[in-house]
Amino acid sequence: MVSRLVLILGDQLSPGIRALREADKARDIVVMAEVDGEASYVPHHPRKIAFLFAAMRKFAAELEHDGWAVRYTRLDDDGNTGSIAGELVRRAEETGAREVLATEPGEFRLIAALADCPVPVRQLEDDRFLASHAEFDRWAKGRKSLRMEYFYREMRQKTGYLMDKGEPAGGRWNYDSENRKPPPEGIDYSGPMRFTPDDTVEEVLDLVAARFPSNFGSLRPFWFATDRGQARRHLAHWIKRALPKFGDYQDAMLTGERFLYHSFIGLYMNAGLLDPREVCEAAEQAWRDGHAPLNAVEGFIRQVIGWREYIRGIYFHHGPAYLDRNALQHDRPLPPMFWGAATDMRCIAETVGQVRDEGYAHHIQRLMVTGNFALLAGLAPREVHDWYLAAFVDAYDWVMAGNTIGMTQFADGGVVASKPYVSSGNYIAKMSNYCDHCAYSVKTKTGAGACPFNLLYWAFLHRHRDRFEKNPRMAQMYATWDRMAGPKRDAILAEANGFLERMSAGERV
């Protein structure tokens, strides 16, 4: 007799996932489903859809090989109801099951859908993460500001990563000051390990090409890992060949070098093919073996147990309404260049083109190019969030909310960041070669060819002066603005406004 259904979602492809641990292999039935509702609630990058469907199919086969009974729904199956809740109802009617075990999804949208499902669903907290909801809430309680650095230190102490006798390895918690080198002359790393699609992957690619032909992004060539074995091989490849230089150049950007020394493992961790603990342990071992320097390993582990855990904590701590915050009242629509329309801004063109082709850009491209521009231009933060969710292969609601609504757009009013992450074109010029051969000149402040980042930066500060002029981290910026001659300030504001008007009118900028 069937006892229960066990729901496994596309980002829960871990053999030790909570719902499987709570289930009875002899009596319970695993349910997995490719449904249009999950594939289409934003126009996901086709590579993300293909990655998840292929990895799901392979994981289902692993479960069956391990003795689980699995009911798997393919996107093009007859009878596919188009939603997770619909598939649970259908499978319950087929099997007679009266209850569903599920690991809590990472999106409030889906949590609510399961709560409203006609078949009762018991949602179990996802313990693949290092910090539980309760643990993050305890840490956040009573704090005037929720700064990631202090949360990160507690995670270091909890896990013991890079700790020696209760103290941080090397005597410092953070080596970020050593991780800001401009791009080197060349990169001696060939990028992520690439895998040739097998029959399962090819079948999925054909399906995605047929069903999602208009989605932003290139489907082929497809080279992602789609099972745990491949993902682990990629991790070992990166640890050996790229981790030693990751720290030095993690903020750099180079035309033609889409990955530099970055790990490209967020995709695999967020889907469950890699566990954050095994990832951190591999990186730490590389340092203890003398293979990678401390600044590189600390910077990487901070991204995993610090930033990744912190961003998830922010999402669940603040709840669904967090996504609709708009502290700066920005409402300008997302411009076509974010979807690949032609632009004369080389940094935007390079970054968006990379996202189109790979579904990926590293954290500085996200923060200081696309995110910085969106904030300076006053784009609607929810539209910005939905763009990141649609365009990036590693994106899920819990991943992107704090990064967009908080970090890049300051729409949460300062929950995540103590000041807005805005800069003129000088930062991009320093950390990249994007400004070389650009139609705009980063050294030109006003007039013909003036870099839009320069104009929009000062216009942003002027527009939000009442909010930010007393922020001690921004005092020098306002002092510089005030020292400018009145006519120069007027010219900057007029030209910034003209640029935004042309952009909003759909003109090439």
C-alpha positions as CSV (number, residue, x, y, z in Angstrom):
1,M,0.0,0.0,0.0
2,V,1.3,3.5,-0.9
3,S,2.0,5.6,2.1
4,R,2.9,9.0,0.8
5,L,4.2,10.9,-2.1
6,V,7.6,12.5,-1.9
7,L,8.1,15.6,-3.9
8,I,11.5,16.4,-5.3
9,L,11.9,19.8,-7.0
10,G,14.4,20.7,-9.7
11,D,16.7,22.5,-7.3
12,Q,16.6,19.6,-4.7
13,L,18.7,17.1,-6.6
14,S,20.6,15.9,-3.5
15,P,20.4,12.2,-2.4
16,G,20.3,13.3,1.3
17,I,17.5,15.9,0.8
18,R,15.3,16.1,3.8
19,A,12.1,14.7,2.2
20,L,14.0,11.5,1.1
21,R,15.5,11.0,4.6
22,E,12.0,11.2,6.1
23,A,10.4,8.9,3.6
24,D,10.1,5.1,3.5
25,K,11.6,3.6,0.3
26,A,9.5,0.5,0.7
27,R,6.1,2.3,0.7
28,D,6.5,5.9,-0.5
29,I,6.6,7.2,-4.1
30,V,8.8,9.9,-5.4
31,V,7.2,12.5,-7.6
32,M,9.2,14.7,-10.0
33,A,7.7,16.9,-12.7
34,E,8.8,19.2,-15.5
35,V,5.9,21.7,-15.6
36,D,5.2,24.8,-17.6
37,G,4.3,26.7,-14.5
38,E,7.9,26.5,-13.2
39,A,9.5,26.8,-16.5
40,S,7.6,30.0,-17.5
41,Y,6.8,32.2,-14.4
42,V,9.6,34.3,-15.7
43,P,11.1,33.8,-19.2
44,H,14.0,31.7,-17.9
45,H,17.3,31.4,-19.9
46,P,16.9,28.3,-22.0
47,R,20.1,26.9,-20.7
48,K,18.7,27.0,-17.2
49,I,15.6,25.1,-18.2
50,A,17.6,22.5,-20.1
51,F,20.1,22.1,-17.3
52,L,17.3,21.5,-14.7
53,F,15.3,19.1,-16.9
54,A,18.4,17.1,-17.8
55,A,19.6,17.0,-14.2
56,M,16.2,16.0,-13.0
57,R,15.9,13.1,-15.4
58,K,19.3,11.8,-14.4
59,F,18.5,12.2,-10.7
60,A,15.2,10.3,-11.1
61,A,17.1,7.5,-12.8
62,E,19.6,7.4,-9.9
63,L,16.7,7.2,-7.4
64,E,15.1,4.3,-9.4
65,H,18.5,2.5,-9.5
66,D,18.7,3.0,-5.7
67,G,15.3,1.2,-5.3
68,W,12.9,4.1,-5.1
69,A,9.6,4.1,-7.0
70,V,9.4,7.2,-9.1
71,R,6.6,8.9,-11.0
72,Y,8.3,11.3,-13.4
73,T,6.4,13.7,-15.6
74,R,8.1,15.1,-18.7
75,L,7.1,18.5,-20.1
76,D,5.6,17.0,-23.2
77,D,3.8,14.0,-21.5
78,D,0.1,13.6,-22.2
79,G,-1.8,14.5,-19.1
80,N,0.8,17.0,-17.7
81,T,-1.3,19.4,-15.7
82,G,1.3,22.2,-16.0
83,S,1.9,22.8,-12.2
84,I,3.5,21.1,-9.3
85,A,0.3,21.1,-7.3
86,G,-1.6,19.7,-10.3
87,E,0.9,16.9,-10.6
88,L,0.7,16.0,-6.9
89,V,-3.1,15.8,-7.2
90,R,-2.8,13.6,-10.3
91,R,-0.3,11.2,-8.7
92,A,-2.4,11.0,-5.5
93,E,-5.4,10.0,-7.5
94,E,-3.4,7.4,-9.3
95,T,-1.8,5.9,-6.2
96,G,-4.2,6.6,-3.4
97,A,-1.7,8.6,-1.5
98,R,-3.2,11.0,1.0
99,E,-0.1,13.0,2.0
100,V,2.9,14.6,0.5
101,L,6.4,15.0,2.0
102,A,8.2,17.9,0.6
103,T,11.4,19.8,1.4
104,E,10.6,23.5,1.7
105,P,11.0,25.3,-1.7
106,G,13.3,28.3,-2.0
107,E,10.6,30.6,-3.3
108,F,7.6,32.0,-1.4
109,R,5.5,31.6,-4.6
110,L,5.9,27.8,-4.5
111,I,5.7,27.5,-0.8
112,A,2.2,29.1,-1.0
113,A,1.2,26.9,-3.9
114,L,2.1,23.8,-1.9
115,A,0.2,25.2,1.2
116,D,-2.9,25.5,-1.0
117,C,-2.6,22.1,-2.6
118,P,-5.7,19.9,-2.3
119,V,-3.5,17.0,-1.2
120,P,-2.0,17.9,2.3
121,V,1.7,18.7,1.9
122,R,4.1,18.6,4.9
123,Q,6.9,21.0,4.2
124,L,10.2,20.2,5.9
125,E,12.9,22.8,6.3
126,D,15.8,22.4,3.9
127,D,18.8,21.5,6.1
128,R,21.3,21.5,3.2
129,F,22.0,25.1,4.3
130,L,24.3,25.8,7.3
131,A,22.0,28.3,9.0
132,S,18.4,27.3,9.8
133,H,15.6,29.9,9.7
134,A,15.5,30.0,13.5
135,E,19.3,30.4,13.7
136,F,19.3,33.4,11.3
137,D,16.4,35.0,13.1
138,R,18.2,34.6,16.5
139,W,21.3,36.2,15.0
140,A,19.2,39.1,13.5
141,K,17.1,39.8,16.6
142,G,17.8,43.1,18.2
143,R,20.5,44.2,15.8
144,K,20.3,47.7,14.4
145,S,21.9,46.5,11.2
146,L,22.2,43.1,9.6
147,R,25.7,43.2,8.2
148,M,27.0,40.1,6.4
149,E,30.5,40.3,7.9
150,Y,29.4,39.6,11.4
151,F,27.1,36.8,10.3
152,Y,30.0,35.3,8.3
153,R,32.2,35.3,11.4
154,E,29.6,33.3,13.3
155,M,29.4,30.8,10.4
156,R,33.2,30.5,10.4
157,Q,33.1,29.7,14.2
158,K,30.2,27.3,13.7
159,T,31.8,25.3,10.9
160,G,35.4,25.6,11.9
161,Y,36.5,26.5,8.3
162,L,39.8,28.4,8.3
163,M,39.9,28.4,12.0
164,D,43.0,27.6,14.2
165,K,42.5,27.1,17.9
166,G,39.4,29.3,17.9
167,E,41.0,32.1,15.9
168,P,40.8,33.0,12.2
169,A,43.6,31.5,10.2
170,G,46.3,34.0,9.5
171,G,44.9,36.3,12.3
172,R,42.3,38.0,10.1
173,W,38.7,37.3,9.3
174,N,38.7,38.9,5.9
175,Y,41.3,39.3,3.2
176,D,39.2,41.2,0.8
177,S,41.7,44.1,0.6
178,E,44.1,41.7,-1.2
179,N,41.4,40.6,-3.7
180,R,41.0,43.8,-5.8
181,K,43.7,43.6,-8.4
182,P,42.9,44.9,-11.9
183,P,42.9,42.5,-14.7
184,P,46.2,40.8,-15.6
185,E,47.8,40.7,-19.0
186,G,46.3,37.3,-19.7
187,I,44.4,34.4,-18.1
188,D,46.1,31.0,-17.8
189,Y,42.8,29.1,-17.0
190,S,40.6,27.7,-19.7
191,G,37.4,28.1,-17.7
192,P,34.8,25.7,-16.4
193,M,35.0,22.0,-17.3
194,R,32.8,21.4,-20.3
195,F,30.8,18.2,-20.9
196,T,29.6,16.8,-24.2
197,P,25.8,16.3,-24.1
198,D,24.8,12.7,-23.9
199,D,21.5,11.3,-25.2
200,T,19.5,12.4,-22.2
201,V,20.8,16.0,-22.6
202,E,20.3,16.1,-26.3
203,E,16.7,15.0,-26.0
204,V,16.1,17.8,-23.5
205,L,17.8,20.4,-25.7
206,D,15.5,19.5,-28.6
207,L,12.5,19.8,-26.3
208,V,13.6,23.2,-24.9
209,A,14.4,24.5,-28.4
210,A,10.9,23.6,-29.5
211,R,9.0,24.9,-26.5
212,F,11.0,28.0,-25.6
213,P,12.3,29.4,-28.9
214,S,11.8,33.1,-28.0
215,N,13.4,33.1,-24.5
216,F,16.4,35.4,-24.1
217,G,19.6,33.4,-24.2
218,S,21.6,30.9,-26.3
219,L,20.7,27.3,-25.8
220,R,23.6,25.8,-27.7
221,P,26.5,25.0,-27.4
222,F,25.4,23.4,-24.1
223,W,28.3,22.2,-21.9
224,F,27.0,22.2,-18.3
225,A,27.5,19.3,-15.9
226,T,24.1,17.5,-15.4
227,D,24.8,15.0,-12.6
228,R,26.7,14.9,-9.4
229,G,29.7,13.1,-10.8
230,Q,30.3,15.7,-13.5
231,A,29.8,18.5,-11.0
232,R,32.4,17.1,-8.7
233,R,34.8,16.7,-11.6
234,H,34.3,20.3,-12.4
235,L,34.9,21.3,-8.7
236,A,38.2,19.4,-8.7
237,H,39.2,21.0,-12.0
238,W,38.6,24.5,-10.6
239,I,40.3,23.8,-7.3
240,K,43.5,22.6,-9.1
241,R,43.7,25.1,-11.9
242,A,42.0,28.3,-10.9
243,L,41.6,28.6,-7.1
244,P,45.2,29.8,-6.5
245,K,44.5,33.0,-8.5
246,F,40.8,33.4,-7.8
247,G,41.3,35.8,-4.9
248,D,43.7,38.2,-6.7
249,Y,41.5,38.7,-9.7
250,Q,37.9,38.0,-8.5
251,D,36.9,41.7,-9.1
252,A,38.5,42.0,-12.5
253,M,36.6,42.0,-15.8
254,L,38.2,41.3,-19.2
255,T,36.7,41.3,-22.7
256,G,36.9,37.8,-24.1
257,E,37.5,36.2,-20.7
258,R,34.0,35.4,-19.4
259,F,35.0,33.3,-16.4
260,L,38.5,34.5,-15.5
261,Y,39.3,32.4,-12.3
262,H,35.7,32.2,-11.0
263,S,34.4,28.8,-9.9
264,F,31.0,28.6,-11.7
265,I,29.6,26.3,-9.1
266,G,26.7,28.4,-7.9
267,L,24.6,26.7,-10.6
268,Y,25.5,23.2,-9.2
269,M,25.2,24.1,-5.5
270,N,21.8,25.8,-6.0
271,A,20.4,22.8,-7.8
272,G,21.8,20.4,-5.2
273,L,24.4,18.6,-7.3
274,L,27.1,20.0,-5.0
275,D,26.9,20.4,-1.2
276,P,28.3,23.7,0.2
277,R,30.2,21.7,2.8
278,E,32.1,19.5,0.4
279,V,32.9,22.6,-1.7
280,C,34.3,24.5,1.3
281,E,36.2,21.5,2.6
282,A,37.9,21.0,-0.8
283,A,38.9,24.7,-0.9
284,E,40.2,24.6,2.7
285,Q,42.2,21.5,2.0
286,A,43.8,23.2,-1.0
287,W,45.1,25.9,1.4
288,R,46.3,23.5,4.1
289,D,48.1,21.5,1.4
290,G,49.9,24.7,0.3
291,H,48.2,24.6,-3.1
292,A,46.2,27.9,-2.8
293,P,46.9,31.1,-0.8
294,L,44.8,32.1,2.1
295,N,43.4,35.2,0.5
296,A,41.9,33.2,-2.4
297,V,40.4,30.4,-0.1
298,E,39.0,32.8,2.4
299,G,37.4,35.0,-0.3
300,F,35.8,31.9,-1.8
301,I,34.6,30.4,1.5
302,R,33.2,33.8,2.4
303,Q,31.1,33.7,-0.7
304,V,29.7,30.3,0.2
305,I,29.1,30.3,4.0
306,G,29.0,34.0,4.4
307,W,27.2,35.7,1.5
308,R,25.2,32.7,0.2
309,E,23.8,31.8,3.6
310,Y,23.3,35.4,4.6
311,I,21.3,36.2,1.4
312,R,19.0,33.2,2.0
313,G,18.6,34.3,5.6
314,I,17.5,37.8,4.5
315,Y,14.9,36.3,2.1
316,F,13.2,34.2,4.7
317,H,13.6,36.6,7.6
318,H,11.9,39.5,5.8
319,G,9.2,37.4,4.0
320,P,7.4,37.8,0.7
321,A,6.8,41.6,1.0
322,Y,10.6,42.1,0.7
323,L,10.4,41.7,-3.0
324,D,8.1,44.7,-3.4
325,R,10.3,47.1,-1.5
326,N,11.2,50.3,-3.4
327,A,12.8,52.7,-0.9
328,L,14.0,55.1,-3.5
329,Q,10.8,55.1,-5.5
330,H,12.5,54.1,-8.8
331,D,10.0,53.2,-11.5
332,R,11.8,53.5,-14.9
333,P,11.1,50.5,-17.1
334,L,13.9,48.1,-17.9
335,P,15.5,49.2,-21.2
336,P,15.7,46.9,-24.2
337,M,19.5,46.8,-24.0
338,F,19.1,44.5,-21.0
339,W,17.5,42.0,-23.4
340,G,20.3,42.3,-25.9
341,A,19.3,45.4,-27.9
342,A,22.2,47.4,-29.4
343,T,24.0,49.8,-27.1
344,D,27.1,52.0,-27.4
345,M,28.0,51.3,-23.8
346,R,30.6,48.6,-24.1
347,C,30.5,47.5,-20.5
348,I,26.7,46.8,-20.8
349,A,27.1,45.2,-24.2
350,E,29.9,42.9,-23.0
351,T,28.1,41.9,-19.9
352,V,24.6,41.4,-21.4
353,G,26.1,39.6,-24.4
354,Q,27.9,37.2,-22.0
355,V,24.7,36.6,-20.1
356,R,22.9,35.9,-23.3
357,D,25.5,33.4,-24.4
358,E,26.3,31.7,-21.1
359,G,23.6,32.6,-18.6
360,Y,26.4,33.8,-16.4
361,A,28.3,36.9,-15.3
362,H,30.4,37.1,-12.1
363,H,29.5,39.1,-9.1
364,I,31.3,42.3,-10.0
365,Q,29.7,42.4,-13.5
366,R,26.3,41.9,-11.7
367,L,27.0,44.5,-9.0
368,M,29.1,47.2,-10.7
369,V,28.0,47.0,-14.3
370,T,24.3,45.9,-14.7
371,G,23.3,46.6,-11.1
372,N,25.1,49.9,-10.8
373,F,23.6,51.1,-14.1
374,A,20.1,50.0,-13.0
375,L,20.4,51.9,-9.7
376,L,21.9,55.1,-11.3
377,A,19.2,55.1,-14.0
378,G,16.3,54.6,-11.5
379,L,15.0,51.3,-13.0
380,A,12.1,49.7,-11.2
381,P,13.7,47.3,-8.7
382,R,11.2,44.5,-9.2
383,E,11.8,44.6,-12.9
384,V,15.5,44.4,-12.3
385,H,15.0,41.5,-9.9
386,D,12.9,39.6,-12.4
387,W,15.5,40.2,-15.1
388,Y,18.2,38.6,-13.0
389,L,15.9,35.8,-12.2
390,A,15.2,35.2,-15.9
391,A,18.6,35.8,-17.3
392,F,21.0,33.9,-15.0
393,V,21.2,30.1,-14.8
394,D,22.0,30.0,-11.1
395,A,19.1,32.3,-10.1
396,Y,16.3,31.5,-7.7
397,D,14.1,33.8,-5.8
398,W,16.0,33.3,-2.5
399,V,19.3,33.9,-4.3
400,M,18.4,37.0,-6.2
401,A,16.1,38.9,-3.7
402,G,18.8,40.2,-1.3
403,N,21.2,40.7,-4.2
404,T,18.9,42.8,-6.2
405,I,16.3,44.4,-3.9
406,G,19.0,44.8,-1.3
407,M,22.6,44.9,-2.6
408,T,22.4,46.3,-6.1
409,Q,19.2,48.5,-5.9
410,F,19.1,49.7,-2.3
411,A,15.4,49.2,-2.6
412,D,15.2,47.7,0.9
413,G,16.4,51.0,2.4
414,G,19.7,49.7,3.8
415,V,18.9,46.3,5.2
416,V,21.7,44.6,3.2
417,A,24.0,47.5,2.3
418,S,25.1,50.5,4.4
419,K,25.2,52.7,1.3
420,P,24.1,52.4,-2.3
421,Y,26.7,50.6,-4.5
422,V,27.0,53.3,-7.1
423,S,30.1,54.5,-8.9
424,S,31.1,56.6,-11.9
425,G,32.8,55.0,-14.9
426,N,36.2,55.2,-13.1
427,Y,35.6,52.0,-11.2
428,I,34.8,50.1,-14.4
429,A,37.8,51.6,-16.1
430,K,40.1,50.6,-13.3
431,M,38.8,47.0,-13.0
432,S,38.3,46.1,-16.7
433,N,39.3,46.9,-20.2
434,Y,35.7,47.6,-21.2
435,C,36.4,51.3,-21.6
436,D,39.0,50.6,-24.3
437,H,37.4,51.4,-27.7
438,C,34.1,52.4,-26.2
439,A,32.0,54.9,-28.0
440,Y,31.9,56.9,-24.8
441,S,35.0,58.3,-23.0
442,V,35.3,57.6,-19.3
443,K,37.5,60.6,-19.0
444,T,34.9,62.9,-20.5
445,K,32.6,64.3,-17.8
446,T,30.2,66.4,-19.9
447,G,29.5,67.1,-23.5
448,A,29.9,64.9,-26.6
449,G,31.0,61.4,-25.7
450,A,30.7,61.8,-21.9
451,C,30.4,58.4,-20.2
452,P,26.8,57.8,-19.1
453,F,28.0,56.4,-15.7
454,N,29.7,59.7,-15.0
455,L,26.6,61.7,-15.7
456,L,24.1,59.4,-14.0
457,Y,26.3,59.0,-10.9
458,W,26.1,62.7,-10.0
459,A,22.5,62.9,-11.0
460,F,21.7,60.0,-8.7
461,L,23.5,61.7,-5.8
462,H,21.6,65.0,-6.5
463,R,18.3,63.2,-6.8
464,H,18.6,61.5,-3.4
465,R,20.5,64.1,-1.5
466,D,18.0,64.3,1.3
467,R,18.4,60.6,2.0
468,F,22.2,60.1,1.7
469,E,24.1,63.4,2.4
470,K,24.3,62.5,6.1
471,N,25.7,59.0,5.4
472,P,29.3,59.2,6.6
473,R,30.4,56.9,3.8
474,M,29.0,59.4,1.2
475,A,30.1,62.7,2.7
476,Q,33.1,63.0,0.5
477,M,31.0,62.5,-2.6
478,Y,28.7,65.3,-1.7
479,A,31.6,67.6,-0.8
480,T,33.0,67.0,-4.3
481,W,29.7,67.7,-5.9
482,D,29.3,70.9,-4.0
483,R,32.7,72.1,-5.1
484,M,31.8,72.0,-8.7
485,A,30.8,75.2,-10.4
486,G,27.1,75.8,-10.8
487,P,27.1,75.7,-14.6
488,K,29.0,72.4,-14.6
489,R,26.4,70.8,-12.2
490,D,23.6,72.1,-14.4
491,A,25.2,70.6,-17.5
492,I,25.6,67.2,-15.8
493,L,22.0,67.1,-14.7
494,A,20.7,68.2,-18.0
495,E,22.8,65.7,-19.9
496,A,21.9,62.9,-17.5
497,N,18.2,63.6,-18.0
498,G,18.6,63.7,-21.7
499,F,20.3,60.3,-21.7
500,L,17.5,58.8,-19.7
501,E,14.9,60.3,-21.9
502,R,16.5,58.9,-25.0
503,M,16.9,55.5,-23.4
504,S,13.2,55.5,-22.2
505,A,12.1,56.4,-25.7
506,G,13.8,53.3,-27.1
507,E,16.7,55.1,-28.8
508,R,20.1,53.5,-28.9
509,V,22.3,54.8,-26.2
